[in-house]
Amino acid sequence: MKHTWLLVVLFLMVNSLYSQDKFEKESRIKSSEVSMKATDYVESIFSGSQKIKWYLEENLEGMAVEAKIKENRTIYSIKFDTLGNLQDIEFIQRFDQLPIRAQQKITDYFQGNYDRYKIRKIQIQWIGDANLLRSVLLKETQSQQYEVNYEIVFSGRKDGDRQSYEAIFSDTGEHIKTKKIISRNLNHLIY
């Protein structure tokens, strides 16, 4: 059974190199199963939070560990590789909270590429040095020496076909990439 699972994961990883698809499976894990480097990083920022939830994320590129925290009415998602190295920090935001110029470019992209679309979720994505991002979250610095992207999950209709997508836009609203979201097939009912 282990060999079959390994072959499936290997196939998905190789396939992801050539595809524009997105598949993620998250499963809850205990903090004791997470790299100490990752838990120490999150606790250094959110030391007062009682509710740090940890997840193992399996996707087409491999595996990652994610901490999810709700702090001051904002939901944060902090992603690490399995060794505890920071990959990115994301937090949910409304479309009307984005800069006006970025809103316009993103709207132009959707209107030019889809017959109809509906935005489901927007996350601000920060990518950069772990210590710098910690300082930004703790409001110790105003440095802008990190990458900011907008990750937008939306449903779109193109040529009569309706599909869910994830698109990445730069901080100025320039389209970077779009991936189709692969929904998982369920062989049983979920109540």
Salt bridges, closest charged atoms under 4 A:
GLU24 OE2 - LYS22 NZ 3.06
GLU26 OE1 - LYS68 NZ 2.97
GLU57 OE2 - LYS79 NZ 3.21
GLU61 OE2 - LYS179 NZ 3.46
ASP96 OD1 - ARG94 NE 3.11
GLU166 OE2 - LYS22 NZ 2.40
GLU174 OE2 - LYS105 NZ 2.45
